[in-house]
């Protein structure tokens, strides 16, 4: 799986948009970008994933650059409960040899303050 | 639909004892994954199982650790002769057998403390 680089920490004011960047310059054509988060010491929570198109769901939006070498997770209206460690993960889809496991990096600690 | 269940949530063992961690995947999920999070460290993949098969155990320590996912019942992560360095949070995740991608659903974890 391709390596990802994320800033170690970010701050965001409550109610504002949180934009979390991720670099994955060695991403391959069949690799997806996944985002998970871990609130305090709970189990990680899936947020969103994408291949090449921008994606949006009820939690967040994922913007992937045209060359696919970086992406941004957007939480449109951050709340205090969004304070968590956010992980950007790149991995193959079904059929690849590493299909299955998720390789977590250090992630970005997002702190949402009042 | 109940989420992934893990028990016990907290487990205390003395050095040399055995630890058994259980994971019940979500209904309809046939893939189970185990991850370990050591204190102040990130999550590390341990093993990936399907019913009655170990698919990828590249993250499992070579000794004392084993995992199974029988045809009936929960997946079990077994740690024999525990040592203090095994103290960690152990998370289980499950996913459905979809074709194009899999989203892993995580349980609340089992916190193992070795005295």
Interface residues (C-beta under 8 A of the other chain):
Chain A: X32 X38 X41 X42 X43 X44 X45 X46 X49 X93 X94 X99 X100 X101 X102 X103 X104 X105 X106 X107
Chain B: X4 X31 X33 X35 X42 X43 X44 X45 X48 X55 X56 X58 X59 X89 X91 X93 X98 X99 X100 X101 X102 X103 X104 X105 X106 X107 X108 X109
